[in-house]
Amino acid sequence: MKQKREDIRNIAIIAHVDHGKTTLVDELLKQSGVFRSNQTVMERVMDSNDIERERGITILSKNTAVYYKDTKINIIDTPGHADFGGEVERVLKMVNGVVLVVDAFEGAMPQTKFVLKKALELSLPVIVCINKIDRPEARPDEVIDEILELFIDLEANEEQLDCPFVFASAKSGVACLDLNQTPTDMVPLFETILDYIPAPEGDPDADTQVLISTIDYSEYVGRIGVGKVDNGTIKVNQDCVLVNEHDKSKFQRVKISKLYEFDGLKKVEVTDATIGAIVAISGIADIHIGDTICSPENPVPIPFQKISEPTISMEFIVNDSPLAGQEGKFITSRHLRDRLFKELNTDVSLRVEETESADCFKVSGRGELHLSVLIENMRREGFEFAVSKAEVLYHFDERNHKLEPMERTFVDVPEEFAGNVIEKLSQRKGELQGMSMANGGYTRLEFLIPSRGLIGYRGEFMTDTKGNGIINSVFEEYAPYKGEIQYRKQGSLIAFETGETITYGLFNAQERGSLFLGAGEKVYAGMIVGQNAKAEDIEVNVCKRKQLTNTRSSGADEALKLTPPRNLSLEQALEYIDTDEYLEITPVSLRIRKKILDPTARMRAKRNTASK
C-alpha cells in the first residue's frame, strides 16, 4: 500500500542562468547548520568545478541535503543555461516539487520559461522565490504579474496557479512572505517548502524500484548512479536487476555493493534506504541514466523521458600541425579517444562517434557552450588536439527533405542598437516574431532563427551592442532548411612561411587588417595570424626582416609601432574559425590554421569545390 514519508522533502531549484540559485542553496546549507559557525566556506560552494566557478554558471546538477526541524530536505541545484537543459529534465523525475528562482529586476527570462514548462508538464508544485529584492532597481510586484502570465501561457492548472511567493535576498541570507516585513533569515522559505511541497510516497513493502536520474563518476569506484527509491527498500549486498523502459532487451543481474545518502555536501554510507530517499549506488559498471534497479522477482522499469538529442557537432582531431606535440602531455589518438569516451560516463547529452579516420572523432552536443566547456576541461588536463567549426546536425523527413534545428531567441538591447541587431539576425535567416518594450529603456526582440545562424554570432553581438545586450535562446523544433548562411564577411591573414614573428613583418601585415599575435611568436605556413579587412584570404610574411643596406633613409631609425594584437579567447576562436579552418588547442596556446596548409593544394581544393 502507498504511504507518504513525512520526514523527507525532495526539491529541485530551477531558474534562468545567473538568477541566484547556487547562492540560495549556499544559504540554505549555512542556516540549517551544515557548516560549523566558525567554518570558512567559499561562495557558491555547490559549483565545484573550476570552470563553473570562473564563469559563474552551474554545468552539472548537484545533490545536497539539509535538515530543518525533523525533516530532511534533499535539494538538487540545476543548471540554468539552455545547453545543459538535458540535466534539468532528468533531475525533475527525482523530486516532488520545485523552487523557481526569479531575479526581482530581470523577471521571467527564456530559460525560466523552459525549466518551468518541464516542471508543469510533470505536474510538480512550484514555489516561486523572487530573489535579489535588495537590488536598487528591483520591481517585485511587476515580476509577480509576469510570472503568473507565464503560468497561464504554459497552461498551468488551478492548483499550480495558486502557488506561494517567497521574497528573498540569497546574498544577504534572508527571506519573507510579505514585502512589508523586515526579513531576518531563511525560515519563511524552509517553512513554505515543508507546507507546500508534498512528501514523497511509495509502497515500502513492494518490490524494489529505483530510477537512476543522474550519473556521477569517481576515479576510485567508477560510475555512481543517483536516483530516488520509488518503491520498496534497497539494501547493501542485495541482488537486483537493471532494466530500461527504452531498451526492452536490457536485463542485467547486479549486486548493490555500496549505498550512500546525501548529508550536506557529503555522501554518507548507509546499509539500506526506503521510499523517498535519494541514494547514490556504486559498484555497477554498466549503469546508465534511465535504468531502473528492481527486485529480480518483479523487474518493472519506471517510464523515463528520452534525453534531448544533440543539435551541433564538431570534429576532434589529433593535432598534426608543424608545432604538434611541443606543448601538450596527451597527444595521440588513443589518448583522445579514451578521454572523449570517459566524458560519456557523466555527460548524457554528449555523443562521440568514431569516423573512417582513426585520428578523428565526431563529437555532438547541445550547443557551443556545451562543447567549449569540454574543450576547456581537456585543455587544462594537458591534452593537445584540433577542432573544426561547429556544424548543426540535420534531420531528414520521410520525403527526404532536409530539416534543421531552430531556436527561439530573445534579445534585450538598448533601443539604439535594435535596428543593427535585427539587420544582422535577418542576414542569418532569423525571422522577427515580436518586439516589445522591456524595463530600463531596453527593447525585447523575439526571433525564430536556425541554430546555424547563432554559431559565431555572440561575439559580434557584444561588439554591436557595446556589451549592453543580453541574448538567450532555447531549442524550438526541427524545421525545413532555410538556405545558405555566410558566416564571415572578412577573409584571413595567413602566414606565408614557418618561423618566428618579427616586428617589421607584423608592421607591414597590420596594414591589411587586425592581427591575432605579437612579435616573437612561433608560426608556420598555413597558420592564420589575423583577420583581413577585405573578403578574401591573403598570405602575409610576418617573419620578414628589414633588409640592411649602407644607405640610410630619413625615416630609417623611427621605431615601428604595432597595434596591440587581438588575443582571442577559446569561445572567440571557436566563433571565428570558418568551415575550411581548424582551431589547434594546446594547454599553452590557441592557434587557428587552414585545414590544408600547403597554399597550392589549398587553391586546388577551393577550385574543385567551386566547380562542383
Number of C-alpha atoms within 10 A of each C-alpha: 7 12 14 15 18 15 16 23 24 25 27 26 26 30 32 28 22 17 25 25 28 27 21 25 23 20 20 26 20 19 19 17 13 16 14 9 9 6 8 8 11 8 13 20 15 22 21 13 13 10 16 16 15 9 8 15 19 25 23 23 21 21 25 20 26 21 21 16 10 9 14 19 21 24 25 25 25 28 27 28 24 24 22 22 23 21 25 25 20 20 23 24 21 26 24 22 27 25 23 23 27 30 27 26 22 18 23 22 19 20 20 23 19 21 23 23 18 17 24 19 11 13 15 20 22 28 24 20 28 29 28 25 20 15 12 8 13 18 18 21 11 12 19 19 13 15 20 17 14 18 18 14 11 16 14 18 12 9 10 18 16 13 14 15 19 20 25 29 25 26 15 16 19 22 26 21 17 12 14 7 9 11 19 12 19 22 17 18 22 18 12 15 21 19 10 14 20 20 19 23 18 19 19 21 14 16 18 27 30 31 27 30 22 24 20 18 15 11 6 6 12 15 21 27 28 26 28 24 27 25 23 20 21 26 18 17 14 13 16 23 23 25 24 23 17 15 11 9 9 13 13 13 15 20 15 18 15 19 24 21 23 21 17 22 16 12 16 13 15 15 13 17 20 23 27 30 24 26 26 24 23 21 17 19 12 14 22 21 22 25 26 29 30 26 22 17 10 13 19 19 21 19 14 18 11 13 15 15 15 20 24 22 23 20 21 24 24 25 23 13 18 13 13 17 18 11 16 19 15 19 20 16 18 13 14 22 20 10 14 20 13 12 16 14 20 19 20 19 20 23 18 19 13 13 11 7 8 12 18 21 22 16 20 25 28 23 22 23 16 20 20 15 16 16 20 17 15 21 20 13 14 15 24 29 29 23 24 21 22 24 18 22 18 15 16 14 11 6 6 8 11 15 17 19 22 26 21 20 24 21 22 24 24 19 14 12 18 20 10 13 19 18 11 16 19 15 14 23 20 24 17 15 13 11 15 11 14 15 14 10 12 19 20 21 21 22 22 21 25 29 27 24 22 22 21 22 18 16 15 16 22 14 11 16 19 12 12 14 21 15 16 18 22 20 21 15 12 19 17 16 16 16 8 10 12 9 19 14 10 14 17 30 28 28 25 23 17 17 17 14 23 18 20 19 17 25 18 15 23 22 12 17 15 19 24 17 20 18 17 12 11 12 24 21 21 24 28 28 30 23 23 23 17 13 12 12 15 16 19 23 22 28 24 20 13 10 5 7 7 5 7 9 8 7 7 9 8 7 9 12 10 15 13 11 15 13 13 16 10 18 16 15 20 21 22 22 23 22 12 13 20 27 27 25 24 27 17 12 13 16 20 27 26 21 16 16 19 12 15 10 11 16 12 11 12 12 11 10 9 8 6 5
